[in-house]
Amino acid sequence: MQYLSLDKYRNGVLLAARILLMILFVLFGWQKITAFGATVGYMASVGAPVPAISAAIAVITELGFGLLIVLGYFTRPLALLMAIYTVVTAIIGHPYWGMSGMDQYMAMINFYKNISIAGGLLLLAFTGPGQYSLDRR
């Protein structure tokens, strides 16, 4: 039994999904590149390996890959890479299991938000970008 068919809206919804999923990454990637020194400092504070390289990877992934996914270019492989990146950043950046009180609660929210975003990225990797993309698949 079919409850709701969105097939005729598929390509528009996939475009909207790409944009909505990438807003967070593009905005924060832009912030990271415009305040690169602070980004390196943050990476060091959370124990990221080689903070300057970690910061560069974050900028490339969030801003670069984010914009490419919005355009629908190499969407499937980039969405898969970003899903992995998002889970890794959840583990490194939001280790709620070693905290207590309100800090633990806020980190837990951000951890599971990252995990949920990774789920959306996996769906995008599976479905592809749709017709309104540079990939056109």
C-alpha positions as CSV (number, residue, x, y, z in Angstrom):
1,M,0.0,0.0,0.0
2,Q,1.3,3.4,-1.0
3,Y,0.7,6.1,1.7
4,L,2.3,9.1,0.1
5,S,4.0,9.4,-3.3
6,L,6.5,12.2,-3.7
7,D,8.0,10.8,-6.9
8,K,6.9,13.8,-9.0
9,Y,8.8,16.0,-6.6
10,R,11.8,13.8,-6.3
11,N,14.4,16.1,-8.0
12,G,13.2,19.2,-6.3
13,V,13.2,17.5,-2.9
14,L,16.7,16.1,-3.5
15,L,17.9,19.6,-4.4
16,A,16.3,21.0,-1.2
17,A,17.8,18.2,0.9
18,R,21.3,18.9,-0.5
19,I,21.0,22.6,0.3
20,L,19.5,22.0,3.8
21,L,22.1,19.4,4.7
22,M,25.0,21.5,3.6
23,I,24.0,24.9,5.1
24,L,25.6,23.9,8.4
25,F,28.8,22.7,6.8
26,V,29.2,25.6,4.4
27,L,28.5,28.2,7.1
28,F,30.9,26.7,9.6
29,G,33.5,25.9,6.9
30,W,33.4,29.6,6.0
31,Q,33.9,30.6,9.6
32,K,36.8,28.1,10.0
33,I,38.6,29.6,6.9
34,T,38.1,33.2,7.9
35,A,39.3,32.6,11.4
36,F,41.9,29.9,10.6
37,G,44.1,30.6,13.6
38,A,41.2,30.2,16.0
39,T,40.2,27.1,14.2
40,V,43.7,25.6,14.7
41,G,43.5,26.6,18.4
42,Y,40.1,24.9,18.7
43,M,41.5,21.7,17.0
44,A,44.4,21.7,19.5
45,S,41.9,22.2,22.5
46,V,39.8,19.1,21.5
47,G,42.9,17.0,20.9
48,A,42.7,16.7,17.2
49,P,45.8,15.2,15.6
50,V,48.2,17.8,14.0
51,P,45.8,20.8,14.6
52,A,46.8,22.8,11.5
53,I,46.3,19.9,9.2
54,S,43.1,19.0,11.0
55,A,41.8,22.5,10.5
56,A,42.7,22.4,6.8
57,I,40.9,19.1,6.4
58,A,37.9,20.6,8.2
59,V,37.8,23.6,5.9
60,I,38.2,21.5,2.7
61,T,35.5,19.0,3.9
62,E,33.0,21.5,5.2
63,L,33.3,24.4,2.8
64,G,34.7,22.6,-0.3
65,F,32.8,19.4,-0.2
66,G,29.7,21.2,1.1
67,L,29.6,23.5,-1.9
68,L,30.2,20.6,-4.3
69,I,27.3,18.7,-2.8
70,V,25.0,21.8,-3.1
71,L,26.0,21.9,-6.8
72,G,25.4,18.2,-7.1
73,Y,29.0,17.3,-8.2
74,F,30.5,14.0,-7.1
75,T,27.5,13.8,-4.7
76,R,27.5,10.1,-3.9
77,P,31.2,9.7,-2.9
78,L,31.4,13.1,-1.2
79,A,28.3,12.4,0.8
80,L,29.8,9.1,1.9
81,L,33.1,10.9,2.9
82,M,31.2,13.6,4.7
83,A,29.2,11.0,6.6
84,I,32.4,9.4,7.8
85,Y,33.9,12.8,8.6
86,T,30.7,13.8,10.6
87,V,30.9,10.6,12.8
88,V,34.6,11.2,13.4
89,T,34.1,14.8,14.4
90,A,31.3,13.7,16.7
91,I,33.7,11.4,18.5
92,I,36.5,13.9,18.6
93,G,34.6,17.1,19.2
94,H,31.7,16.0,21.4
95,P,33.0,13.3,23.8
96,Y,30.0,13.6,26.2
97,W,30.9,10.3,27.9
98,G,33.8,12.0,29.7
99,M,31.8,15.0,30.9
100,S,29.2,15.8,33.5
101,G,26.4,18.2,34.1
102,M,25.3,20.7,31.5
103,D,28.5,20.3,29.5
104,Q,27.7,16.6,29.1
105,Y,24.2,17.3,28.0
106,M,25.2,19.9,25.4
107,A,28.0,17.7,24.0
108,M,25.5,14.7,23.9
109,I,23.0,16.8,21.9
110,N,25.8,17.8,19.4
111,F,27.1,14.2,19.3
112,Y,23.7,12.8,18.3
113,K,23.0,15.7,16.0
114,N,26.2,14.7,14.1
115,I,25.1,11.1,14.0
116,S,21.7,12.1,12.6
117,I,23.3,14.3,10.0
118,A,25.5,11.3,9.0
119,G,22.3,9.3,8.5
120,G,21.0,12.0,6.1
121,L,24.4,12.0,4.3
122,L,24.2,8.2,3.9
123,L,20.7,8.6,2.4
124,L,22.0,11.2,0.0
125,A,24.9,8.9,-1.0
126,F,22.3,6.2,-1.7
127,T,19.8,8.3,-3.6
128,G,22.2,10.5,-5.5
129,P,21.7,14.2,-6.2
130,G,18.7,14.1,-8.6
131,Q,18.3,15.8,-11.9
132,Y,19.0,19.3,-10.7
133,S,22.7,18.7,-10.3
134,L,26.0,18.7,-12.2
135,D,25.9,14.9,-11.9
136,R,22.3,14.7,-13.3
137,R,21.7,11.3,-11.8
